[in-house]
Amino acid sequence: MVSWGQVWVFCSIPISIVLAAIVNRFMWAGRNADGTPKQPLPPYPKQGRHWLYRHAKLLGAPLSVTLSDAKGFIPAYKRFTQWSNELGEIFCVQLGETVVMVLNSPRAVYEVLVEKQVLNSTRSRLDIVEEVMTRSNTLLDKSFDESWRQLRRFLHDALGSRGTDQWDALIEGAVDDLVVLLRKAAEKEETIRIKNYVDFVSLSVMLRLAFGKKVDIKDPILARILDDLHDVEAAQQGFLNRWSRAFPLLKVAVRLYEMLPGTKLDKLRKQMLTPFIEMYMELKEALGPDGNKNVDMCLAKYLLTNEAPEAKVAEGQRPPKPLDDEIYLINLVHLIHHGHVYVSTALLNTFSLLASHSEIQSQAREVAQQQRPLKLQTSNRIPFIRAIVKESLRLRTPAYLGIPHAARIDQTLVHPTTGTQYRLEEFAPIIINAHAIHRNPSNYPNPDQFDPARWLSAPYPKGYTNYSSYDLYMVNLQHIQQTNEANKAKEANEAIRANADESQREQQRLAAKKTISSKGSATPAKVAEVPVPTAPAHITPRDHFAFGAGRRICLGAALAERALVHAVASTLANVQLEAISIEEREISSAAYTYWGRTEIDAFVRLGF
């Protein structure tokens, strides 16, 4: 029989942890380890702030499951954009006990996620469903350590911009299948739900990319994957899961329970992984010990037949866990799920915008038809089609608030607008407010207008100083430094010209006359000016934040944009889209993107 003393011993540890957390929260809040006060937090909205759950109720984050049906509901990204207009480039929101940092300008993104990327590149773990589904072993949610860097280098070699060409034939095959289906529907002048076709081409590309598996639109595996994704999103919208994002202690308790075998999430994880385990094992068997060259190239083949990058381990440190089948599989599944949600949302948004703007669609169809037969390389050389995709990603970013980063340590930063110091707390989630950045009229005139032509007149939007290297769209520090030096040089030159006294001007005129009399012509002498540095030639402009920024940026950004451009060009070269009905629905959570997205449900009539 168990005694009360044994019960007390068993319960004393969790009780001590809870009490320590409470004491730390209320006695040491706002103080450093040495007892000195911390810098204040960035400004935060005053309206709708409850004493317990702070801004959580106003944002609807942990309280409402069917957010689109809630009376007067305003999605979180729209709230954040409203607050950015009031509070500036950086502010914070308080969801219960969780403080979230929100970045609302390219400059703020650069200073926090690029200039200090080593300090702010870990992954925010607010969502229990994602942790259970992936065991925190994917590139997006793995801790920032040597094993993460090792995995990132491995996948970047396969997916990064230098490796995109090897996937051209794979993308072309999936898009060709889509065009055949659309032409058949156009011949009958059918009205179709375009989402069904977009889901097909998106999943088709992802399955070919990950496992080399080819499917048709009636393959039952497609319906199964979509059903599993629906179940994941439903789990993310669960009451306890949403509340746990605001209260860390509740999250600890819920996570401990959900990690137990036999729970609902554990069963969902096994259900979700089963078809992919079968694909992975079939491919591994087909490859054999020597790597069968007859097996089509795919990411799984690349991971299994190439040696992983060597881990760099400092003296005295334990080497990371070797990359193995389990890590490869969960990353491939995560890539399929996350990539499908993102690509299908982006493509559906683009098609619905084109169907609603007949003049832009006609212009795009004309330039696309002139390039037939279209290959992926050809499509991506059509400036207007690329502009359409960029404008769609700007206006209807698939994830307006993106994938959160998190701070690794407490930091003191300088507010880019006010110059005041503020603190960034350890583990605080950091969000890129792409909705506010992409709707800022100082960067994008008439920001609510669908205007692809804005991308044709300049290499990047007005006011941007962020540039990115060719791989990973990472902002290039060298150019930022050169930009700062250039701005200083221009200011110095203006001061030199403005302050040049009359005697200097007279000397210049006399020198000019002397030169003219001796040679017959001359260029007037100039005041000595500071040389202005130029941007290095090997970098490309960073013109939107649809794929994130910093070290957690989407590795497949270049590949995804190329695929989107080819799908749009090939579709427009073959069929015409006429909007019959278009409805928008706010989804509070999306697979692995817990801030949600706007989903479009469009019915279009096809023609030639």
Phi, psi and omega in degrees: 000136182281130180271163178296328178297319178294320178299317180297317178299319181294321185273345187295324183294304179298325178296319179296320179297315180297314180297319179297320179296320180294315179299315180298321183294317188261336181263328184249007179298130178080013179234147176282174181298332180272006177092350179286150182290143176281164172295155180291161173289160171301164180300149178226156182295139179272330186287145175069021185265109180275153183293334183258301185260011173054240183270002188300316182292320180298323179279345181076003190302307183259004194250332187237132179271310179267075189295324182294337181270351182288134183294126178072013183291133174243122182304153183303319184294327178288322174300314182299320180292320175301314181292328179296327177292332181270322191253348175099202191288332180223130170214174178233154172237151183245112176258094185062241180267003182256126177258122183251127178270132184241124180258126190239014179209156176302323180296317179295320178299316180298312186294324185269317189258347180247304180298326179244040187295328180295327182276339189232036183249007176283171186258129175290127182248074178266344188253116181291323182301315179297318180299318181290317183295321187253350186056025180055041181243013180261167181298330183279328185240005178286147179298150181282094180213189184294323179294325176294315179297321179298313179295320180297316179297320182297310182289328179294323177300328181273322188253341184299171187301332179286343182250011186288328185300330184291346181257007184300310183298323179297313180293318180300321180297316180293320180291323176300320177298320178297315182298320178301315180296318181292322179294322177298319178291325180291325178299330179265002183052045184279152168264122186239156169273103190298336180301323180299321181283323178294317177301321180297308185292324180294310179294326178299314178298315184293321179291321176294317181296316185281312188236001183069021184269125178262136182227159170251174189294341180261003181297127182296340180297329180295312180297323181294316180297317179296321178296318179296320177297319177299319179294323178296314179296321178297321178294322178296331180274002179300149186303307183294322180298318182288320179293327183294340177292334182268336185231104184304323181295321176295322180297318179301315182294315181294320181295317178301320179291313185291340177282350179289145177294143176092356177286170182299318180291323178297318178294320179296321178299313179296319178298319182293321186279336189308307182296329181283328174299318179298316178299315183297314182291322177298316180294318180297320178293320180295325180291322182069183183290337184259358180075086183300120181288344180281348177282128181302146179294135175206172182297320179299318178296318180300315182293325184278336185252357178244146180281132180296148177303145181290135179285137177264111185245123178290156181300132180090351179265152178280133179295150181291161177299131181300146175293129185224185183302319182297315180292317177301313184297312184294328176289323177294317179295317179298320177299316180297311182296306183294316180297319179297312181301318184287310183292317181295320177296316180296317182291320178296319176300317182295314180297319181293323177294317179294320179295335181267351181233084188296325181294316179295320179297318180298317178297318180292321179297321181297313182288328179289319181293333179291341184260003183293147358285138186272132167246166184300319179297320180294314181303319185282001173259005179266105186302320185291324178292318176299321179295323178298315181295316179298319181293323176295317178296328177287308188288321180232066179304128183304326176228098187300331182246003168062197178264120185292143165267181174209149179285141180271333180217165171295140182219155170246121182241168178251127180294126186294338182266308186270339183079000179280155178275145177214168183252149172240116188275151177304135179071003179294128176296141179238125186242136171271115179275078182297330179299315179291318181296315183285344179254014180278115184295340177290335176263323183230097177304144184049062190295336181275359182265137175280103188222083180301333183297340181298336182273356184265338187270341182212152182288342178202159184298155179302134175092351182282135172244357180279132173238164180224150175286162185298325178265134175071004182054026182287134180296131187274115184298323181301317181289323178301316178297318179294323178297315178299317178296321179296317179297318178296320180296318179296318178297318179296319180295320178297320179294320179298314181293321183288329186260003179296124185278172187295328181295322177295317180297320180294320177298322178295317181295319179295319179296322180294318180296319180298319180293320181295318182294330182273328185242348179091338178204155181196159173263129180305141179294147181247154173293136179300126183242161179284129178298137182261118180290154179247165181290142176297150188283342189273003182248160182237154184294148175259101192252356174200168183242028181295335181252014177090199180196168179075196185286347178262015179296154181297122180294332182266021184302310181296318180295317181296316180295319179297318180295318179297316180298316181293320179296318179293313181298314182294321179295312182292331178290343186244326184222161175252141181251123177241120183290128173258310175208140179225123179237143177251142179222128178277125177252123187289334177222145173233161183307112177067013176227088196283354176275353173089188183200169173261123180256134180258133173241104187241135171251126183231150174262132182262144176207186180246000000 
